[in-house]
Amino acid sequence: MGTVIFDFLVDSFLFKDSLFKSRYKNIPDKEILNELSKYRQFCIKHLGKVQQEIKENDSLRIFSGMEMPTIALLKQSAFYVGQYIIDDPIFKLTSPSRDVDKVVNEFLKIENQDLDRERLSNAVFYMKNLTPMVMANYVKFLPVSYLFEPSEGIPILASDCGFSDSLPEPLIEFFTKNAIIGSVDIVGSSRNSRHINLKAPKPCREIMIQFKNHVNTGYGYVLLEIIPFQESQVEDQSEWGMYLPSEAPNLEEFEAWVNQSFYLSSKNLYQKVLQKNIFATELGAYYLSESQFVFDLLSQHFPLKEISIKQSTTNILMNIDKLPFLEKIDISTLMSVRMEYGDEFQNFRLNLEKHFREFRLIKSPDELKVKVDNALHEIYDVQVSQINSRLKQIKRTALITDSIILLGSLIGTFQTGGGSIPALAGIAATAVRGAKPFFEYENQIRQNPAFFIWKALDESKKFTWAD
């Protein structure tokens, strides 16, 4: 079980608690970068094997567009979703620095940093915390970022219409409606420690383009002036220079540049979302959108003809504020119960589908919430209570049986004049007869759709919850 990627990490110093918690304080940058390089080559070499591991698991899969889904979300989803595919956050830090990026950063007075110890420590902490989920084959880390790594160099682009034809008109309208474009106001003495304030667009040399209800990132652009150098001695090559003027561009030039930047940003974001969806489809997984913006983009412009019961159930489960029993269940225990009680887990999932399948038709969020709350009450409060009641019956039955066994042993002793062997034989025979109804009751309990929750709750009582 688990994944081939963890075969490397569990033996790597990157995963040692004492080191990543101190951000590898006494480890030189060169040694850490060398280990990350080894990890990168290992992941690339075994990429096909990791993908095969995923496809071999015939279950409901989710491909996460979110970079690092919260542990709470993963835990909540574990009551229905078969497997989660997550972009490997450590691999993302192994992308080699491009010469062009170093030159641009130096030009803009941004410090070139080959190693971000804080990001690395956070990524390791995240992956290590999810180890029980990885070992249970529930979480699969995949170097998805490898698909989007830029090529060396800067592409030269040109368009007669300012890239306004980059996307179909309906998509351009959607991106336009949700775009946030502002002139960048740098606060701070250096670009490394700066805070960016977005102001109403006005002629300037630096802008930021973001989209409403999307992740907390954006597309930054700097308008440089390009000047030709002397012709290169190499055929079909030429040399150009760039510099950043102190004065702002004129209004016409500024507006043209902003429009081109917007169209290219929209195209880049759309293509990335599209590529992730294609990749998810190849893995036989549903795509979990990373933001409300992406969800609206897909649902409005690529609506499904019919939402399946599994997809609807997954959506409802992941959008519940918090399952009433979630905080009481330990991650390791939840994964252990999932593996040990596979049939009961499947029974619980089918029961969720039974309760949630009609909710696909509900449009009102308030009505949906009431229906979901009622269903959870039935699953958690009512059915778990039924199991506890049945258990009390079993304990009472067991107590009566024990009393009969004890009485039988005493009678046997007196009847045989105090001989021990016949009495022991009598105890054993009575115990076997008493065990049969106990196992019958246990099997009845395991048929209860809420047995999976009950078992996870019961086992978690033995642990101190840290998550």
Buried (B, 14 or more C-beta within 10 A) or exposed (E): EBBBBBEBBEEBEBBBEEBBEEBBEEBEEEEBBEBBEBBBEBBEEBBEEBBEBBEEBEEBBBBBBBBBBEBEBBBBBBBBBBBBBBBBBBBBBBBEEBEEBEEBBEEEEBEEEEBEBEBBBBBBBBBBBBBBBBBBBBBBBBBBBBEBEEEEEEEEEEEEEBBBEBBEEEBBEBBEEBBEBBBBEEEEEEEEEBEBEBEEEEBBBBBBBBBEEBBEEBBBBBBBEEEEEEEEEEEEEEEEEEEEEEEBBEEEEBBEBBBBBBBBBBBEBBEBBEEBBEBBEEBBBBBBBBBEBBBBBBEEEEEEEEEBBBBBBBBBBBEBEEBBBBEEBBBBBBBBBBBEBEEBBEBBBEBBBBBBBEBBEBEEEEEBBEBBEEBBEBBBEEBBEBBEEBBEEBEEBBEEBEEBBEEBBEEBBEEEEEEEEBBEEBBEEBBEEBEEEBEEBBEEBBEBBBBBBBBBBBBBEEEEEEB
